[in-house]
Amino acid sequence: MSKSEKYILVNLEDEKSKKIAESISNKTARKILDYLSNKEEAGTEEISKELKLPISTIDYNLKNLKKAGLIETKHFEWSQRGKRIILYSLARKFIVIAPKFSNIKKELKNIIPLIGITAIISIVIQYLTKPGQVLQAVKSMQDSVLAEQSMAFDATPIVQNPNYGVWFFFGALFIITICFLIKIIRSKD
């Protein structure tokens, strides 16, 4: 699992789901998670002192929580005695538990490029339908009509950007989501 992922995707038969379940069912691990939810990051000794539990117990539970993906180690600091202190923090990831998700993970990986392509096309559409281009076309049409009718007043229309690119993106995203859900439902049968 890469560090950039914002979710942990497991199925009920996966070893990772067992580790998550064991961690969450452990009273000490839940206390550690609760403590870390109120702190940016903390070391083993600090957690031990605050929870009034032995360092060995805290260390054991921290290792299990890290294996389960519920906490992370991003930084460390040096103690006054020159000892390296590893700082732990919550992983802040969504946990998705799905029965037999082998197709779901594959389909999710296939959708990401589609969303990227959709975003690029949306940007192109938005650029091509900029208000300046629409106003210029309307102005030239208006000038030709005014010349023909030789009207004496200026009737400049107010044209707002219709945001075709944004509408295209959300429409395509909706269709991609529906297709994804249909594939997942069909794969369960």
Beta strands, then each sheet from edge to edge (+ up, - down):
strand 1: 7-10
strand 2: 71-78
strand 3: 84-90
strand 4: 94-97
sheet 1: 1+ 4+
sheet 2: 2+ 3-
end
